[in-house]
């Protein structure tokens, strides 16, 4: 298990980036290289259970996740199946001067044979950091395209 926090800044307002980041049904439009499909299979006042087809590290896998959205600042993602079962991402969106501070507390868990390969933790942490950079860029570009299409 590896725990770490990633933090970035976005020029978007807190409410705007939070709305885009929690629009689960359209996330494949924001980061199509990573998210191939997201299907909400259950939804209630506590959250959403989502079947996700994702591509990470060049591997496409099907996983099930639980999303808990606490407006207007917190989005939790818990991986329920697959090689990272038990992993959680707790996203926090805080307004700051000129935009929003976005931080993600990551509790990285490996299951199955992946538990035996300890060097994967640091490698995955680096890849997730790079992915967060791409996420901020993608959300900002997605927002600009939406504004231009209005």
Buried (B, 14 or more C-beta within 10 A) or exposed (E): EBEBEBEBEBEBBBBBBBBBBBEBEEBBEBBEEBBBEBEEEEEEEEBBBBBBBBBBEEEEBEBBBBBBBEEEBBBBBBBBBBBBBBBBBBBBBEBEEEBBBBBBBBBBBBBEEBEEEEEBBEEBBEEBBEBBEEBBEBBBEBBEEEEEEE
